[in-house]
Amino acid sequence: MERKEVEEKIYNIVSEIIGTPKDELTLKTTFIHDLCADSLTIVDIVSKCEDVFQINISDEQAENMKSIGDAVDYICSRLVGSKKK
């Protein structure tokens, strides 16, 4: 899966769960400060990403994902890593 496709899917997930229009989201958009997401909302986003991308995201890694760009970077690295297996 191409990085741009990962970005688009994450924008869709975040927009669907938080209700922010996709055109207002960027890679620098932070979940807590920019989107005012609480911990339950972040869990929902992580869970949906796990389902969509068929990966597991540890609690520790989820806590390190502060922005949409962080999520894209992590998911892309996991998808590349899973192709090598």
Secondary structure, DSSP 8 states (H G I E B T S, - for coil): --HHHHHHHHHHHHHHHH---GGG--TT-BTTTTT---HHHHHHHHHHHHHHHT----HHHHHH--BHHHHHHHHHHHHHHHHH-
